[in-house]
Amino acid sequence: MKQNRRLTLSLIMAVLFLFLIAPLSAEEMTVKTILDRFEETIRIPNLKGVLTVKLIAANGDTREIEATAFQKQISANQISRLFIFDYPPSVRDTGMLIHSFMNGDDNVLWIYLPAVKRVKRIALAQSGGGYFMGSDFSYSDFIAKSRVGYTREYLGEGTLDGVSCFMMKEYGATEELRRLQGISYMINYYRKSDFLMVGRDYYDLAGELLKEYRVLEDLALQAPYIYPTLITMENKQTGHKSVIQVTDIETEDLSERYFTTRYLRNR
Amino acid sequence: MISGNRRRTLLLIIPFLLGAGSFAYGIDFQGTVFGDYYGSAELSTPYQNLRGRLFYRPVLSGPLLDTDLELTLSTDLYIDLLPDFGYTAAENVLHEAYLFLPAGPSDIYAGQKLVSFGKTDVFSPLNCVGGNHIYKLSLDDPYQGRRPEAMLHLKFYPSYSDELDLIYIPFPRPDYGTTTETPLSDSSADLSATVHFSRPPYNIDSPHSIFLAYSRFSDSFDFQLLYGFYTNPTPDFDISALTGTAPVTGLITSRYTRVHTFGGAFSTSLGELVWVEEAAFNLTEDLDGSDMGVRNPDFTLNSQITGTIFGGTFAQLNMIYQHIFYFNAGSSVYAPDTEAFLRSEFNNYFTQPVQNILFFIAHLHNSFFREKLYVALNAGFFFSTELYLAPRVSWALSDLWSLEAGADFWTAPPPNRDLLRGTKEDNFYIRVSFAY
């Protein structure tokens, strides 16, 4: 009798233990799974395309910037990007070379200014106040974020514009990082079918909705790669909107020489 | 012999013909056109029209006949309507004209082009290739900056991160300034002389400038080392023809002397900041400071920090220190007052007014309304009553048209010197630009 009671108690304890740890494992697993699968889709080894950025003011005034963009996965830790601007004339032949790192090391940005014939090292925050060519996209929106320095929580499943998604809350792990970015947290939407991040809502330091990022069109490349080809970023507080369209996409191998200061200066 | 009017007409037509022909060979045809007006803002003097100019810079660039060889060709064409009619001097019509050939791990350039060394953005001591337009009205005039040089330029890339530059300039170009004869006189100094400036388009009499540079770009830092042995584009003075005692009279002639420049620059990111240090030592022909007509050797250190401050405003601060070796050393045969006057005029012309110079330059800029409005402020502080303030504003009327305005203010009155290099007269400008 005593033995049976002991056995029953052990079984109950085991079930309770499994009940407690199971959700924790599932949550941690889901965040990691989502990020792993998302990064699989976007870590395209080589990419070249034509980038058109439309800056739309609240009153509808539109300015357009055109650039040729190159991207290469240099190593497991480094992705490099090169932008050569073609339009408007005020930025034509200006080049930007960005080396970004997955291990949390600071990103490096060089800019080539044709008017002074110089390659300059600048901090990302200094170029356009941290915003890409004056758009609503910050450089961190372009650069695949290192997992270091951010906290993520799985929020479960939901829909975004009729698309089934996994939802994740993401925020800088330190107050300094959140203050530097001006973002208290973000809600990310990953499409269930392929884990592409099709949306992100940004909340400012007061917790108010600041910007919405949406992928309107994407291109399926050689599996598992997917590339967003029409993206909007709308500032819900100012009424500004930026639209990025990527066309003429090529995925042939790019030499590392494209991602050097030599190529930045001479194309 | 082509008359002046026909020559000017050809100079205007040729770019258009080249532009039309370029489409057949895939060459880009770009250009900038502007009209500007400068007025004086000096409270102590009557108002003057300083300049009314129509300017056109066409640029052709692209491959030659489907080869790896690329051509870049640009010209500067302008007419001044105020205060007097004028136009581009013949020696300044050709801006850049060079061929570029990528050859494996090397790049080869041949022709007239601009080269910029150094990593600081203002008063860069390594940026010593090419003369300057010394009488520009805005200190940061983008169309009258350094003068391109006719050169052979080899760049070698031992790796993706390293670059070696070798530049040979057979006939360097001096600073450009229109004055040829300047009286240099002072009754209290018992001096009545004339300074004759020789400003050849290319320095045939003092040829052969050479520059060697090594640059490295890495994820942690960038640096550059430079050596130059070159003809200084800013003239020195030969005072050997001065005679007499009271007064001292005669002709002072300009001459172009040789300089060795050794220097380096370092740039790295410090979080959200970028820090740059740049230094250069200039060894001139006046090795011991005994020749007051020749600039002294000097050492310059420029420290620059850039960052982003409130509201996404780009901020940059430069601290420039310069030490002049053998300042006012040596003696002369002239009376003390005469010698003091000559030294003061020459030292200020050489921008070596005191033995140790320290000053700060600040730059702020920001953009608004989706980058349509650009606002900037340059400021200089010289540890004296003299401050330099230069606000700038630009409004993008469209992607191609822009309206610009600005001013250059010096809080001290213009210096009262005969040998004035450049202008320190307060002024303002307004400009309408079209770029295609």
Interface residues (C-beta under 8 A of the other chain):
Chain A: L55 I56 A57 D61 R63 E64 Y87 P88 P89 S90 R92 H99 D105 D106 V108 W110 A115 V116 K117 R118 V119 K120 R121 I122 A123 A125 Q126 G128 G129 G130 Y131 M133 G134 L180 H240 E256 R257 F259 T260 T261 R262 N266
Chain B: Q30 T32 F100 P102 D107 L114 V115 S116 K119 D121 P142 K155 Y157 Y160 S161 E163 F217 D219 D222 S267 T268 S269 G271 E272 L273 V274 T306 G307 T308 G311 G312 T313 F314 N366 S367 F369 R370 E371 K372 A396 D399 L400 S402 A435 Y436
